[in-house]
Amino acid sequence: MAPVLIDDAARARLADRFGAELAEPWCDALPDLVARLSARWGLEVREARPGNTGRTLLCSGPGGDLRVLKLTPDPEVARLEFAGLSAWAGCSRVVQVLDADLDVHAILLEGLVPGTQVDGDVPWAELGEMLDQLHAAEPVGEFGRLADGIEFIFTLSERRRRASPAAGRLSAEVLEKGRARAMELATSGPVTLIHGDLHPANVLDAGPGRGAVAIDPRPGLGDPALDAVDWMFVPLARGGTIDDGIKALAPHVTGFDAERVRAWCVAMAPLVALSPLRRGERTPFTDAVLELAR
């Protein structure tokens, strides 16, 4: 049975992100687009994966190897991801581009096997090597400023907060305080090419010969400390503290700035809390994150 390329849940996510006027026609045209690209690149679609900015299709290549076809209705999302991945070409801890057609907002990537999320103990040394590779690359092409990305995500988060159960636990004032803190950090400190969305779900296991590999960048020019932030919340979710994460990662990152990483954790805490709160969850973790945000 052929996989379903786009379902109602995927349509809803894309409409929430881009607006129905852009998302709906793109979703309607997706099967034809996938058929054309599959013929061009010799792909057979195995599985469709959800995403907030498009669709990710796991495919078999001409030789039966795993390949990943990424598609989005937004040309800028595709352009930025391609530009970032091009800058990181040859980096072992970043997924590699095989081909692209930016006219239709499509990127073809290598498949990672087993391609599962890094589970259990955090591979801190591999994560440190990943951060060093990401931040050492020379940016080629045009990238946005981190401050613009911060403004966008906090504005989007406020809209989502108001329309969800999160409104009862996360106030507009706390979210605005986070925005102000994040903007102050985004307009100060060092500037490198950053991944921009390096949470644990965007780091996959590529097997014993390669280990942890970053996927799905939202690249921009900004403070490299931001890329470490989501990993600092992993020990907190397991009953530890932000400082536990800082101590674990610091020895593995060149020039690690613990104070800026900690400050970014405080600034971004409202956004970390928002996702579970939108689902109506209240746990010791959400309570701890909200306390940090205040």
WODALIN-V961408 format. One line per field, one symbol per residue. ss: DSSP state (2 for helix, 1 for strand, 0 for the rest). phi: phi as a letter, one per 30 degrees, with the letter a starting at -180 (. if undefined). A space follows every 50 residues. Layout:
ss = ???
phi = ???
//
This chain:
ss = 00000002222222222202222222222222222222222001111110 00001111110000011111100022222222222220000001001111 12220111110000011000000222222222222200000000122222 22222222222200222200022222222222222200000111000002 22111000000111000001110222222222222220000222222222 00000002222222222222222222220000022222222220
phi = .ddddbcdddeddddddcjddcdddddddeedddddddddcicbdcaccd adblbccdbcdeciddbbccbbdcdddddddddddddceiddcbdcdcaa bddcibbccddcbdidddbidddedddddddddedddddbjcbddeeddd ddddddddddddcbddedccddddddddedddddddcbidbbdbdjacde dcbcdcjddbidbdbhdbdacadddddddedddddddcjcbeddddddde dcbdiecddddddddddceeddddeddddidbbedddddddddd
//
